Amino acid sequence: MSGFRELTPGHPGASRPMRRFTAPLAAVLAALLAWGQMENTLLWDALNRAFPSPPDGRVLVVGIDDATLRDYGRIGSWPRELYRQALDTLDEAGAAAVGIDVLLGDPEYNDAGLAAVFSRPGVVLATAPGEPAAVRPGWLAPIGVSALNLSRDGIVRSFQAAYPEPSAPGGLAPSLARQLAVAAGRPVPLDPQPRILRYSAPDPQRLPVVPFREVVNGTIRYGDFQNRVVLLGLTASGAGTAVRDVSGQLVSGVEMQARAVSTLLSPPFASLPLWAVMLAGALIAVVSVLAGGLWGFGLALLALALAVPYWLLNILLPGVTLSLCAILGSALVMLERWQAVRSTDLHDPLTGFGNRLAFTRAIEQRWQGRHKRPLGLLLVDLSGFRKVNAAYGQAAGDELLRELAGRIMQHKRQRDLIFRWGPDEFAVLLDNTPPVELMDLTRRLQLSLDGMTFRGSPLHASVGGASTNPEIATPTDLIEAASRSRYRIKYQREQWRE
């Protein structure tokens, strides 16, 4: 006889719970999901709108508005004196840094007058993405790339402290926002990783955009500009520099640059390390599997809710990713239930053996190979079961059936299959069993069942068997042959007891 698989106590033939497999599977799949670093863009947008950052009072915008363009004409044709007068006014007001977010053309690059104006301390000049830094001979002011990260849906959600530029030292060109933050005293490394652009809701108490012509004329309150970071750029309608923020509103490019500077001057967001996200995803998925039911969906909502306090602490918790990990666990729980329902249709819940439908499918599957591997069938009938049920109740009858199933299981070979054939009957489908071996298996099983008692009451089991041969043409013939053998043995044993 071959060795037998380990059984669950009290349930012969019952397999291990699927949870032993689904829990590790949930951990692996969730870790892979987290490792894929899926986007949490919609969550960040919602949190950014729900908890806007107050406008940083250290950053002011000087706008080249419609009135300024009517007074002075196109920017490229302005007298150089306008820039000098504006910077003189800002110097006198005590501005900490001034960013010129105006992309100048070739004529201005070679203008000696502008070289003197734009070489002042604290002045930062804007350059277009991909524009070499060496086109301004004699200009000493640092430059920064005036760029923001535009998403596919046309919304600016992030920016960078540095952008790839082959001609720049180290292959990275600093952004305009980064250069202004450094000029204001905030050390910002040259990091090309995207940073979330903090949303700032309009604040009526904050100083609005100051028109450029007022700065040129000196008609400003100097105290409003003292120790401030000033950004000068186009705010005129139709200038083509407006972009949409996370609220969907059109905002001028220079005002969005001001938000980027404010973001860099504020405490930075910290992202959880990848290993921590993978571990958290695996843990929440496993908990969802172990909890079962709808707990996974509750954990998914909890993961989304936890993103709020983490956001307020400047920590980016990938709530969407963790939420999907929890839902993944719930999906595996549903898979467990589906498998359990499917197994219930084919298995006897008391013994764990297949039921009569499972027997029909099994014998049909193996019938075609009966010529090479003869099929054998044992039918076991237990006399006295109904008396036990009537005298001691159904629980006692169940206990008796489990004991009988355990004894039959002791004689099961590796490829044999056991089924609960009826209320007190079992069938054993034998693999590759010629008639000689069938007789030996029948005798050994009969001996193991003889002498069974229950609470002092004798019980009698009858075992009949049959195997395929040329006279047996169908599965029904095999069943009828085994039944005749069982009834014959049962009749003989009853006659002998009399």
Secondary structure by P-SEA (a helix, b strand, c coil): cccccccccccccccccccccaaaaaaaaaaaaaaacccaaaaaaaaaaacccccccccccccccaaaaaaccccccccaaaaaaaaaaaaaacccbbbccccccccccccaaaaaaaccccbbbbbcccccccccccccbbbbbbbbbbcccccccccccccccccccccccccaaaaaaaaacccccccccccccccccccccccccccaaaaaacccccccccccccccccccccccccccccccccccaaaaaaaaaaaaacbbbbbccaaaaaaaaaaaaaaaaaaccaaaaaaaaaaaaaaaaaaaaccccaaaaaaaaaaaaaaaaaaaaaaaaaaaaccccccccccaaaaaaaaaaaccccccbbbbbbbbbbcaaaaaaacccaaaaaaaaaaaaaaaaaaccccbbbbcccccbbbbbcccccaaaaaaaaaaaaaaacccccccbbbbbbbbbcccccccccaaaaaaaaaaaaaaaaaaaaaaac
